[in-house]
Amino acid sequence: MYNFSNPVAKIADIQFVRAFSILVGVLLVVYIGVLSFVMTYGVIQIQSAEAVRDTSAHVATLDAEYFDTVAKLSDIKPESLGFEKPSSIAYITNTQTAVSMRTR
């Protein structure tokens, strides 16, 4: 393959192997770095997805509590709390905001 009797060829071959070994080492370090970056990114994405799912579940729980409270308040009769039904309702017009006047 190579003529190793020539000392220049031996030195060139040794330098080629050394350079190639350094290149392989650098590429291996870069590969490990990229692999660790990708794995870290994947873990962060999974944690973010879990956080979003947990937050959605918490919001759903709060929504259910809210709607239960609104349903309970809607079921309460105002008369049972001492409120009386107005005998008539009249609205004032020609103002910037509509105003309700409730009379007995």
Backbone torsions as a table, in degrees:
resi	resn	phi	psi	omega
1	MET	NA	-67.4	177.4
2	TYR	-108.4	155.0	175.7
3	ASN	-92.7	95.6	-176.5
4	PHE	-80.7	-3.4	176.5
5	SER	-73.9	-21.1	178.9
6	ASN	-85.5	121.0	-178.1
7	PRO	-65.6	-30.8	178.1
8	VAL	-65.7	-39.2	178.8
9	ALA	-66.1	-37.4	177.9
10	LYS	-63.5	-44.9	-179.7
11	ILE	-65.3	-42.6	179.1
12	ALA	-63.0	-40.3	-179.9
13	ASP	-66.7	-41.0	179.1
14	ILE	-65.9	-41.5	178.6
15	GLN	-66.3	-37.1	177.7
16	PHE	-64.1	-44.7	-179.9
17	VAL	-64.9	-41.4	178.9
18	ARG	-63.3	-46.0	179.6
19	ALA	-64.1	-41.6	179.7
20	PHE	-65.8	-38.6	178.1
21	SER	-64.7	-42.1	177.5
22	ILE	-63.4	-42.9	178.5
23	LEU	-61.1	-44.1	178.7
24	VAL	-63.1	-41.0	178.0
25	GLY	-62.7	-44.3	178.9
26	VAL	-63.7	-44.7	179.1
27	LEU	-63.5	-35.6	177.9
28	LEU	-65.9	-43.0	177.7
29	VAL	-64.0	-43.4	177.7
30	VAL	-62.2	-41.8	179.2
31	TYR	-61.9	-44.2	179.1
32	ILE	-64.5	-39.6	177.5
33	GLY	-63.3	-45.6	179.3
34	VAL	-65.3	-40.3	178.6
35	LEU	-62.8	-43.3	178.7
36	SER	-66.5	-36.6	177.2
37	PHE	-63.7	-45.0	-179.0
38	VAL	-65.3	-41.2	178.9
39	MET	-65.1	-41.4	178.0
40	THR	-63.7	-42.1	178.1
41	TYR	-61.6	-41.6	178.2
42	GLY	-63.1	-41.9	178.6
43	VAL	-64.1	-42.3	179.3
44	ILE	-63.5	-40.1	178.7
45	GLN	-65.2	-40.8	179.4
46	ILE	-65.1	-42.8	178.4
47	GLN	-64.0	-38.2	178.1
48	SER	-65.4	-42.0	178.8
49	ALA	-63.6	-40.2	177.5
50	GLU	-64.9	-39.4	179.1
51	ALA	-64.7	-40.8	178.4
52	VAL	-64.9	-42.6	179.5
53	ARG	-64.3	-42.7	178.6
54	ASP	-64.2	-40.9	178.7
55	THR	-65.5	-39.8	177.8
56	SER	-63.5	-40.1	178.0
57	ALA	-65.0	-40.0	178.6
58	HIS	-65.8	-41.2	177.7
59	VAL	-63.5	-40.7	178.4
60	ALA	-62.7	-39.0	177.3
61	THR	-64.0	-44.4	178.1
62	LEU	-63.9	-38.7	176.5
63	ASP	-60.9	-44.7	-179.8
64	ALA	-62.8	-42.4	177.7
65	GLU	-63.1	-42.0	179.4
66	TYR	-61.2	-48.2	-178.3
67	PHE	-67.3	-32.9	174.6
68	ASP	-64.2	-42.6	179.2
69	THR	-65.3	-42.4	178.5
70	VAL	-63.9	-39.7	178.4
71	ALA	-64.2	-40.9	178.2
72	LYS	-64.4	-42.2	179.0
73	LEU	-67.0	-34.5	179.8
74	SER	-70.3	-28.1	-179.2
75	ASP	-78.5	-15.0	-178.7
76	ILE	-75.3	130.9	176.2
77	LYS	-84.5	127.9	-179.5
78	PRO	-60.7	-30.4	-179.0
79	GLU	-65.4	-30.0	179.9
80	SER	-71.0	-16.4	178.0
81	LEU	-98.0	5.0	178.6
82	GLY	96.4	4.4	177.6
83	PHE	-82.3	146.7	177.7
84	GLU	-112.2	146.3	179.1
85	LYS	-75.4	134.0	179.6
86	PRO	-68.6	147.3	-179.8
87	SER	-75.3	-32.1	176.3
88	SER	-151.4	159.4	178.8
89	ILE	-126.3	127.9	179.3
90	ALA	-126.9	144.2	-179.6
91	TYR	-114.2	137.7	175.9
92	ILE	-89.3	129.6	-179.8
93	THR	-111.0	178.9	-179.3
94	ASN	61.8	35.8	172.6
95	THR	-125.6	169.8	-179.6
96	GLN	-66.7	-39.8	176.6
97	THR	-120.1	147.0	-180.0
98	ALA	-74.2	133.4	-179.7
99	VAL	-119.4	134.7	-179.8
100	SER	-101.1	132.5	173.9
101	MET	-114.0	116.3	179.2
102	ARG	-103.7	129.2	179.9
103	THR	-121.3	160.7	176.5
104	ARG	-86.4	NA	NA
